């Protein structure tokens, strides 16, 4: 199996007041509860990933459905990169935390 050097992915980010560069007033616990709720709604099929990104993501990419475009290893923070590169195409991660807050990642290719 060849090592994948470049993927594209989308994500939903919920920042909290202790996140790096945060503009959020949420506590870490509130942010975790919010990302878990979004994740469960996507899993249930009550909202599409891209729509959830537009409505909820703290990241500017949310306006484009969470799309981050293509990136290679070393371009993203390690916690994010480790999860993104471990996913299969169209697979969505469970919520996880980086220094920027809580994420859900979906691999696009």
C-alpha positions, 0 to 999 in steps of 0.5 A, spaced: 500 500 500 502 506 498 503 512 503 498 517 501 501 524 501 495 528 499 488 528 501 482 533 501 477 533 507 472 537 510 471 539 517 466 542 523 470 546 528 467 548 535 472 552 539 471 554 546 474 559 550 481 556 551 482 554 544 488 557 540 485 564 537 478 563 539 473 568 539 468 563 543 465 564 549 463 556 550 467 552 556 470 546 553 465 542 556 459 546 552 463 545 546 464 538 547 457 537 548 455 541 542 460 537 537 457 531 540 450 533 538 452 535 531 456 528 530 450 524 532 445 528 528 449 527 522 450 520 524 442 519 524 441 523 518 437 529 520 443 533 517 448 533 512 455 534 514 456 540 509 450 543 512 452 542 519 458 545 517 455 552 514 450 552 520 455 551 526 463 551 524 467 556 528 472 555 522 471 560 516 471 553 511 464 552 514 461 557 509 463 552 504 461 546 507 467 545 511 471 544 505 479 545 507 481 543 500 487 538 499 493 538 504 499 534 505 502 531 511 505 537 515 500 542 513 495 541 519 496 540 526 498 533 528 492 531 532 488 533 526 492 530 521 493 524 524 485 523 524 484 526 517 490 521 514 487 515 518 480 516 514 477 512 508 474 516 503 467 519 505 468 516 512 467 521 518 471 521 524 468 521 531 469 528 535 476 529 537 480 535 540 486 539 537 489 546 540 483 549 536 477 546 539 473 540 537 473 537 530 469 532 526 473 531 520 470 527 513 475 525 508 473 527 501 478 524 497 
